[in-house]
Amino acid sequence: MIWIKYISFRKAVNLLKLYFSYHLSILTKKAIIWGYPFSITTEPTNKCNLKCPECPTGNSTSSREKGQLDVNLYKEIIRDIKDFAIYHMMYFQGEPFLHPNLYELIEYADQNKIYTTTSTNGHYLNKENCEKIIKSGLKKIIISLDGTDQKVYEKYRMNGNFDKVIKGIKNLVFIKKELKSVYPKIHLQFLVFKHNQHQLTDIKYLCKELGVNKLELKSAQIENFTHNSHLIPDISKYSRYFKKPHYQTKTKLPNKCFRIWSTVVITWEGILIPCCFDKNLEFKLGNINKNNIKRLWKYHDFSEFRKNILQNRKKVAICRNCSEGLRINY
């Protein structure tokens, strides 16, 4: 029951406020927001060592300046949210372990009783780093591995080294046992593409062999259908899309989304955006270098965004390619 450690009476009341204001908003079609986000996403850095073709950072289509989250700004964020935040994802764009102070950031969040997780491509899991990860208090780590051999793996994880990732996972599993630590829980994430769908059985066996806690088979989000529609798997179960006549998400996009009543995303620059699907920062809702999270959370711009979702979500560009990321856990 690890979650009990991170939920106080004040946080529970805040969660109820969010839940009821969300459902009241759906009924009235007005953006009513009580309470503050119980979930937060921060971006340690938008730098990355890989060249994944559907990632704005990897394929160099992003016009954003490269940088990393300032340690003092991060600590200010945590101080602002610690009384109501329960869950913290330390990942947006880029590879988190390229931030030189990542372990210090994780430890600070954990000390402030926030359940913290991150997502990585797994290339920086040497024994020294794995020990730092465990001692930092990180509770969950998602490691991307979209193939069971180098040839298949590098078709999407360009510049990636399959053997290095496997060795890193083994390091983390071994050192967890050595330090007698339950955490972080290790989740292996396998994005299902057309070129790797034949390895679904193999990845399940590999996970058992490696001793990770969970396998997540996840559908891939495609932005550039002109060049990358060949990535979409043939197996409907693992695809977010159907073609009729153009590629569309299977999601019916109802005029509601709890995510923007519960979660806030902050880039390394300090820009607040409504959702992790806003990869190109189309909806900048403020800057925490100028205003704190509480003020921006209930600010006019965010309220207008929520109102647009309630009235016609299909008109919001970042929503049209959202299917909440189909996941199948094993």
VOGU-3710 file (C-alpha; in Angstrom, 3 decimals, decimal comma):
1> miwikyisfr> 0,000/0,000/0,000  2,723/2,454/-1,023  0,163/5,106/-2,031  -0,869/5,666/1,622  2,528/7,244/2,214  1,822/9,892/-0,420  -1,834/10,723/0,313  -2,602/13,064/3,202  -6,045/14,203/4,329  -5,459/17,519/2,546
11> kavnllklyf> -4,499/15,765/-0,686  -7,542/13,494/-0,502  -9,859/16,490/-0,077  -8,172/18,194/-3,032  -8,682/15,085/-5,171  -12,399/15,022/-4,327  -12,709/18,706/-5,210  -11,159/18,063/-8,621  -13,377/15,059/-9,258  -16,628/16,842/-8,394
21> syhlsiltkk> -15,731/20,059/-10,227  -14,865/17,998/-13,314  -18,253/16,273/-13,394  -20,068/19,514/-12,625  -18,234/21,100/-15,565  -19,441/18,328/-17,874  -23,031/18,882/-16,767  -22,966/22,689/-17,041  -20,513/23,020/-19,963  -18,674/25,589/-17,852
31> aiiwgypfsi> -15,039/25,273/-16,855  -15,382/24,920/-13,089  -12,161/24,056/-11,310  -11,922/23,400/-7,575  -8,650/22,333/-6,077  -5,229/21,980/-7,673  -3,534/19,306/-9,827  -2,808/16,046/-8,038  -0,515/14,984/-10,874  2,385/16,922/-12,366
41> tteptnkcnl> 4,754/16,323/-15,265  8,093/18,085/-15,447  10,649/17,975/-18,241  14,221/17,516/-16,953  15,598/18,171/-20,449  14,560/18,030/-24,096  17,967/16,757/-25,205  18,181/13,160/-26,417  20,772/10,681/-27,625  18,405/8,914/-30,060
51> kcpecptgns> 16,749/9,879/-33,367  13,293/8,296/-33,166  11,360/9,237/-36,335  8,061/10,155/-34,633  9,595/12,225/-31,848  9,896/16,006/-32,473  13,198/15,997/-30,594  14,590/12,931/-32,335  13,539/13,880/-35,867  14,615/17,525/-35,372
61> tssrekgqld> 11,235/18,997/-36,332  10,975/20,775/-32,990  11,984/24,434/-33,083  12,478/24,521/-29,321  15,811/25,543/-27,864  17,612/22,678/-26,139  18,120/23,015/-22,419  17,600/21,552/-18,967  15,399/22,333/-15,987  17,029/24,643/-13,449
71> vnlykeiird> 17,443/22,924/-10,069  16,246/25,933/-8,060  13,203/26,393/-10,304  12,381/22,707/-9,917  12,546/22,914/-6,133  10,277/25,939/-6,241  7,777/23,890/-8,300  7,840/21,091/-5,746  7,350/23,516/-2,855  4,340/25,012/-4,660
81> ikdfaiyhmm> 2,655/21,665/-5,286  3,685/19,452/-2,362  0,477/20,008/-0,399  -1,777/18,658/-3,154  0,376/16,647/-5,607  0,404/12,865/-5,283  2,010/11,711/-8,527  4,948/13,139/-10,462  6,195/12,103/-13,921  9,728/13,344/-14,626
91> yfqgepflhp> 9,590/13,117/-18,404  8,111/15,011/-21,325  10,517/15,277/-24,259  14,147/14,170/-24,296  16,104/11,694/-22,201  15,824/12,507/-18,455  19,149/10,919/-17,550  20,973/13,553/-19,579  20,152/16,004/-16,770  23,277/16,066/-14,541
101> nlyelieyad> 21,262/16,590/-11,333  18,394/14,186/-12,007  19,000/12,092/-8,875  18,927/15,215/-6,695  15,616/16,246/-8,285  14,060/12,816/-7,718  15,219/12,748/-4,106  13,768/16,206/-3,450  10,346/15,161/-4,762  10,394/11,943/-2,744
111> qnkiytttst> 11,377/13,790/0,434  8,324/15,988/-0,111  6,100/12,881/-0,256  5,357/12,822/-3,976  5,318/9,471/-5,786  7,885/9,964/-8,563  8,432/8,078/-11,797  10,394/8,606/-14,987  10,698/7,188/-18,507  13,982/6,439/-20,253
121> nghylnkenc> 15,448/4,841/-23,367  17,730/2,874/-21,049  21,161/3,874/-22,336  22,459/5,348/-19,061  21,827/2,479/-16,649  25,380/1,637/-15,659  25,912/0,192/-12,177  26,827/3,524/-10,611  23,719/5,238/-11,986  21,487/2,340/-10,986
131> ekiiksglkk> 22,640/2,644/-7,387  21,907/6,385/-7,496  18,441/5,699/-8,918  17,562/3,321/-6,088  18,922/5,596/-3,363  17,132/8,635/-4,823  13,724/7,204/-3,897  12,378/6,805/-7,441  9,295/4,603/-7,284  8,847/3,564/-10,917
141> iiisldgtdq> 10,986/3,591/-14,041  9,647/2,948/-17,550  12,279/1,619/-19,940  11,531/1,659/-23,668  12,554/-1,451/-25,603  10,739/-1,827/-28,930  12,377/-4,993/-30,216  14,065/-8,191/-29,090  17,169/-7,830/-31,269  19,270/-4,977/-32,624
151> kvyekyrmng> 17,943/-5,163/-36,193  14,301/-4,679/-35,187  15,001/-2,382/-32,238  16,955/0,222/-34,238  14,256/0,593/-36,895  12,537/3,009/-34,535  15,128/3,682/-31,814  17,633/5,056/-34,285  21,182/5,378/-32,876  20,111/3,012/-30,106
161> nfdkvikgik> 22,106/0,053/-28,800  19,953/-2,957/-27,908  22,666/-4,787/-25,964  23,420/-1,690/-23,895  19,761/-1,361/-22,867  19,570/-5,052/-21,937  22,739/-4,729/-19,856  21,298/-1,638/-18,155  18,087/-3,453/-17,228  20,110/-6,331/-15,807
171> nlvfikkelk> 22,212/-3,849/-13,809  19,116/-2,281/-12,268  17,504/-5,634/-11,417  20,753/-6,917/-9,889  21,471/-3,833/-7,785  17,879/-3,712/-6,516  18,380/-7,238/-5,200  21,809/-6,388/-3,825  20,442/-3,374/-1,926  17,284/-5,317/-0,964
181> svypkihlqf> 15,109/-2,598/-2,448  11,547/-3,013/-3,732  11,789/0,211/-5,737  11,849/1,433/-8,355  9,331/-0,862/-9,986  10,710/-1,626/-13,450  8,228/-1,414/-16,319  9,410/-2,381/-19,771  7,503/-0,504/-22,476  7,180/-1,989/-25,951
191> lvfkhnqhql> 5,686/0,311/-28,598  3,945/-1,955/-31,081  4,796/-1,197/-34,718  4,306/-3,132/-37,928  7,997/-4,054/-37,999  8,048/-5,509/-34,458  4,553/-6,997/-34,033  5,953/-10,451/-34,800  8,046/-10,212/-31,602  5,158/-9,866/-29,148
201> tdikylckel> 5,637/-13,382/-27,807  9,412/-12,962/-27,674  9,206/-9,747/-25,627  7,044/-11,492/-23,020  9,656/-14,220/-22,607  12,447/-11,641/-22,497  10,727/-9,746/-19,685  10,438/-12,897/-17,614  14,096/-13,659/-18,268  15,178/-10,146/-17,246
211> gvnklelksa> 13,029/-10,116/-14,105  11,260/-6,786/-14,652  8,051/-6,043/-12,756  5,739/-5,431/-15,708  5,540/-5,383/-19,492  3,477/-2,631/-21,113  2,495/-3,132/-24,749  1,617/0,340/-25,960  0,150/1,646/-29,186  2,322/4,153/-31,021
221> qienfthnsh> 1,294/7,724/-31,735  1,931/8,775/-35,337  2,189/12,445/-36,265  3,491/12,228/-39,822  1,206/9,812/-41,703  2,699/10,826/-45,068  6,120/9,406/-44,217  5,505/7,025/-41,329  2,153/5,292/-41,854  4,186/2,125/-42,498
231> lipdiskysr> 4,845/2,028/-38,740  1,182/1,337/-37,915  0,728/-2,345/-36,959  -1,615/-4,662/-38,862  -3,000/-6,034/-35,605  -5,969/-3,812/-34,818  -5,697/-4,507/-31,092  -2,412/-2,607/-30,960  -3,230/0,267/-33,306  -4,702/3,640/-32,347
241> yfkkphyqtk> -5,835/4,273/-35,911  -8,141/3,207/-38,701  -8,073/4,457/-42,281  -11,410/5,767/-43,501  -10,408/7,376/-45,863  -7,602/9,078/-43,933  -5,914/7,860/-40,774  -7,970/8,719/-37,691  -7,772/7,731/-34,052  -10,228/5,121/-32,812
251> tklpnkcfri> -11,157/7,429/-29,937  -14,574/9,046/-30,354  -13,318/12,180/-28,537  -16,181/13,005/-26,172  -16,256/16,615/-24,998  -14,471/15,947/-21,748  -10,979/15,067/-20,497  -10,133/14,542/-16,827  -6,451/15,031/-17,592  -6,794/18,823/-17,818
261> wstvvitweg> -8,678/18,874/-14,516  -6,034/16,815/-12,755  -2,620/17,220/-14,381  -0,235/20,023/-15,242  2,795/19,812/-17,559  5,821/22,092/-17,157  8,670/22,261/-19,683  12,310/22,755/-18,804  11,920/26,473/-19,621  9,104/26,797/-17,088
271> ilipccfdkn> 6,275/26,986/-19,626  2,970/25,529/-18,476  1,025/23,552/-21,098  -2,249/21,631/-20,704  -1,172/18,163/-21,729  1,762/15,945/-22,702  0,248/15,667/-26,204  1,184/19,322/-26,766  4,668/18,386/-27,937  5,206/21,558/-29,956
281> lefklgnink> 3,899/23,897/-27,246  0,905/25,095/-29,259  -0,970/26,040/-26,089  1,281/28,018/-23,770  -0,779/28,791/-20,679  1,778/30,750/-18,716  5,311/30,704/-17,346  6,108/29,684/-13,781  9,098/32,030/-13,803  6,502/34,811/-13,673
291> nnikrlwkyh> 3,519/33,232/-11,867  3,153/30,272/-9,531  1,333/27,090/-10,479  -1,726/27,779/-8,330  -2,407/31,046/-10,097  -1,819/29,678/-13,602  -3,940/26,580/-12,873  -7,023/28,755/-12,410  -5,960/31,500/-14,806  -8,223/32,712/-17,625
301> dfsefrknil> -6,178/31,042/-20,413  -6,411/27,590/-18,830  -10,124/28,051/-18,128  -10,697/28,968/-21,777  -8,836/25,849/-22,887  -10,993/23,667/-20,637  -14,130/25,379/-21,950  -13,072/24,617/-25,542  -12,717/20,944/-24,609  -16,202/20,902/-23,083
311> qnrkkvaicr> -17,773/22,543/-26,133  -15,978/20,841/-29,035  -12,920/18,757/-28,274  -12,478/17,738/-31,927  -11,552/21,318/-32,781  -8,504/21,181/-30,502  -5,570/19,998/-32,606  -3,653/18,095/-29,923  -6,798/16,145/-29,007  -7,433/14,775/-32,492
321> ncseglriny> -4,440/12,454/-32,246  -5,161/11,367/-28,692  -6,386/7,919/-27,803  -5,073/7,997/-24,247  -2,253/5,724/-25,383  -3,690/2,224/-25,521  -1,776/0,064/-23,034  -1,999/-3,644/-22,389  -0,179/-4,734/-19,225  1,359/-8,143/-18,576
//
